[in-house]
């Protein structure tokens, strides 16, 4: 983890593919991590990946309309079983 960011190589060590989606439109897809690593390098920060791979006309518009690419499965890939669990209903604020 360089500079607090997860690297592409760290994700590729745990999974073969990564899902990509946009919260503003219907676009969804899946990338093969080995190809991304070959193209961008193992040290490429995940925080920059969305901008690198998003091929969207809405990428350079105002903030409220801008393309909003995210990686739906990243927490599952990188997290351990305890981190991925969601809070149960009725649990206190600090209980996860």
N, C-alpha and C positions, 0 to 999 in steps of 0.2 A: 504494500500500500504506500505509494509515493505521494507525499504532500497531503495525506489524508484521503486521497481518492483511490478507489479500487481500480486496478489496471485491467486491461483487456486480457492479459496473460493469466491473471488470477481467476478470472471468470472462465476462461478456456480450459483451465486445469480442472474445473469442476463440472463442465457441461460441454456438449458438442454444438449446441445451437442456442441462440437467444431470440426470444420473441420481441417484436417491436410493434408498438401501436401508437396511435395519435388520439388524444382525448377530445380533439375538436372535429374530427372527421371519421370516416369509416375505414381509413387505411390501417391495415394490419399486415404483418409479415413475420418471417423468420429468417435469420441469417446464420450461416455456418461459421462458427467462431474460428476455426482453423484458417479460413479464407480471410477473415478480418485481421487476424494476427499476422498472416503473411503480407497483407497489404499495409497495415498500420503499425505493426510491431507490438511486442508483448507489453511494453511499458506505456502504451497509449492509454490515457486516462478515460475511464468510463464517463466521466463528467463531460467530455468533449465528443463522445461517440454519436449522440443524437444529431448534433449539428453536422457531423461528418457524413452520415449516411442518409439523412433526410433529404429526399429529392422532392421538395414541395414548393409550390409557387407562393405559399403563404409564409415562408420562412423569414422574409424581410419586411413584413407589414407591422402595423402597430401591435403593441404588446397584447392587447385583449383579443386580437384576431390571429395572432401568430401561431404557426404550427407548434404543436405541443407533443413531441415524440417522447415516449417513455418505454421502459422495459418491464412489462408486467411480471415476469418470472424471476427478476434479479434477486429479490429478497429470498425467494425459495432456493435459488442456486447458491447464494452466498451464506445464508443463515443456517444456523444449526436448528434442530427440532424445537428447542426451547424458545428461540427468538422468533420463529415463524408462527407460533401459536397466537391466536387472537384472544382478546379478553372474553371472559364468559359474562353473560348478562347478569346484572345484579352484583358484580364484583366491585370492590372498592377502587378508587382512583389509582392506587399503586399496585393492584393485583393484576398480573398478566400471566 
